[in-house]
Amino acid sequence: MVYARRTDLALEATELWKQSGNENLPDGVESEERKTEFCSITRVVIKNEQAGRSFGKRPGKYVTLSFEDSDLRSSDVFEGAARTLGNELRDVLQLEASDCVLVACLGNMSVTPDAVGPMAAEHVVATRHLIHSFPEYFSQLRPVCVITPGVLGSTGLESGEILLGAREKSGANRVLAIDALASRRLNRVCNTIQITDTGITPGSGVGNARAAIDECSMGVRVIALGVPTVVDAATLAADVIHDAGLSEPDAEALEPYAGGVIVTPRDIDARIRTISRLIGFGVDLALQDGMSVRDITDLLAN
């Protein structure tokens, strides 16, 4: 039996489908790709439950931005990439002018591959309190709340429980959840961002899945923004063997390494810092009309 690769990316689910010998995607799945100056963008739409089961994904829209060849540390590339991310995120969020957004930055700051959410929070501009306290200066901004709920082992509370209370208290009309994911390819680690309207399961990227955060649990639409930070060791081994032109490994041989061992690059700390900053600025540009990267930098400095 062929080992089933593990991935949280809909883009990779389509690759695996085609790799298994299927020329066409299953009924109810659509995929399109286009390239921009800063990244390639792939849109996958899973229209029904049956199609979702074929891919192991929930029905919904998945937008993947791949920055493999971009130097995100360059100021010009960074600004263009942030604007591209902001435009794609705004399209999925579908906000009304007065909507309040709760940005939920999930993860564990003490575990580097799981720190993308908390580190992104440092670059998201919270505005709800400014609008309430100084409407004469900030009334043109969208109300945004930012929360880093931590992890169950530290707080004794599920992230979803904390977020539900924050969502109800703030009156937020949308929840935007940021978290780490798992990829099947090392070259996609911290070079890829997936946006989906299906919600998210915190901790799934690092093999510690908790209760889902979605429209059912939150009472409002939940948009998830995820970054692959790890690769499952068994999945990596299976792909290396396949890419070398060798026979597909037996699932039983790889099973001892599945889930319990994950692989991440040795410079993961630097990669997380770079992609988290991009996410934070992309979120700001998506939520605040007319704002520039310079405006965001000035607001974050104050």
PyMOL commands that set and color helices and strands:
alter all, ss='L'
color gray80, all
select helices_A, chain A and resi 10-19+49-55+75-93+112-114+116-121+128-133+135-138+152-155+159-170+186-188+204-206+215-218+233-243+251-257+268-287+293-301
alter helices_A, ss='H'
color red, helices_A
select strands_A, chain A and resi 29-35+40-46+60-66+101-105+144-147+174-183+192-196+221-232+262-263
alter strands_A, ss='S'
color yellow, strands_A
deselect
rebuild
show_as cartoon
